[in-house]
Amino acid sequence: DGGITQSPKYLFRKEGQNVTLSCEQNLNHDAMYWYRQDPGQGLRLIYYSQIVNDFQKGDIAEGYSVSREKKESFPLTVTSAQKNPTAFYLCASSTRSTAGYEQYFGPGTRLTVT
Amino acid sequence: AQSVSQHNHHVILSEAASLELGCNYSYGGTVNLFWYVQYPGQHLQLLLKYFSGDPLVKGIKGFEAEFIKSKFSFNLRKPSVQWSDTAEYFCAATALGQGGKLIFGQGTELSVKP
């Protein structure tokens, strides 16, 4: 089945540790995105990538890093510099279209840092 | 700055009641608008979208939304809600030339009482 997979579903880390969240898509989409979801704040864009080997910061990139070495994969690293890392992280992808972009979302990873 | 705002944080309705969730956006130029839904424990999924053409857009599960350019609004409606519509609803917008960056509203939690 085509879709977006994120792993793991739940992740627990100690404060001060870096952690990498996985996102893989087999939709042959060019663009991929990482969002953070917090209660009452909707989804906020962390990083996005329109093409392999290129990515841009979103609205809340501080304390995060990404790579885009393959079209199918867009891993997100939450570094120890991120002050409030506990959140629900959603990955999305979209095909580029002159009519606009519809994004498809993965199931999310809930990260808890203590 | 570009933004999307949703008027209600939590809406409680009885089954068969009519629903209208407000969404306003602040964007210049051509805008693409979306409503996404997140059912408990499920992926964020697309309800409907507006790119161009008829401003009244019909989506899945009997939902519709009307794009009113003069009011910068894209309200979501359903004539008769069901218990299974209990979910969180997100309005989102993007503009051409923005690399597909979606700006989300804060979300509206809908609870439908049986």
Interface residues (C-beta under 8 A of the other chain):
Chain A: A31 Y33 Y35 G40 Q41 G42 L43 R44 L45 Y48 Q50 Q56 G58 L90 S94 R96 A99 G100 Y101 E102 Q103 Y104 F105 G106 P107 G108
Chain B: V4 Q6 H9 N32 F34 Y36 Q42 H43 L44 Q45 L46 K49 F51 S52 F90 A92 T94 L96 G99 G100 K101 L102 I103 F104 G105 Q106 G107
